[in-house]
Amino acid sequence: MPGDQEQLQTIKTQTLALIAQITATPKPSYSIDGQSVSWTDYLAQLTQTTAWCDQQLARGETFEQHSRGFT
C-alpha cells in the first residue's frame, strides 16, 4: 500500500490532469432537469484540492539543515 506522501502526489497528479482537460476544452455552465453544473465552481474546487495537496506534501517533506560553527 502506498504511503501518505505517494497518495497525496497521486491525488495532485490526477487533479492536475482534470484541470488540464477542463481548460483545454472549456464548457459553459448549465442546468438540466433541476440539476446545475458549474464548470467554474468545479475548476475552483480542483484548484483548491491542488493547493491542499501542496500544503500536505510540504508538511511531510524531510529536509536537512546545514549549519557551520565558528570558533
N, C-alpha and C positions, 0 to 999 in steps of 0.2 A: 504494500500500500504506500502510495507516495506521501511524503511529509507535507506539513503545512505550507512551507515555502513553495514547494513544487505545485501544490494545488492552487495557491494564490497566483502563481505565474501562469498556470493553465487558464484560470478564470480570466486573468487580464488579457492573455493572448486571444481567447475566444471572443471577449468583449470588443477588443480592437478590430477583430475580423468583422464582427457585426457592424461596427461603426463604419468601416470601410465599405461594406455593402450598401448601407443606408445612404451614405454620402455620394457614392458612385452613381446611384440611380434614385435620386430624391423622389418622394411621393407626397401628394397632398394629404392633409388630414381629412377625415370623412366620418360620416355617421350613416349606418345602415341598420334598419330594424331596431332602433333604440340603442345600438352599440356604437360607441365612438372610438375612433382610432386617431391618436395624435402622434404623428411621427416626430414632431418637435419635442414633445414630452418624453417619448421613448429615447430619442437621441440624448436628451439631458440626463435621463436615468442611466444610460450606458456610460456617459461621461463621468457621472458620479461614481459608478462602480469601478471604473478605471482608476480614479483618484483614490478611492478607498483601498484598492489593491496596492497602489503605490505606497500609501501610508503603512499598511500592514507589512509589506515587504521591507520597507525601510526600518521598521522596528525590529525585525528579525535578523537583519544583516549582522554578520560578525565583522568586526573591524580590529585593526591593530593600531595601537597608539605608540608612536616612537617618541622617545624623549632623550635628551642628552644632558648629562650633568656636567657642571663646570667646577673645577677645584681651584 
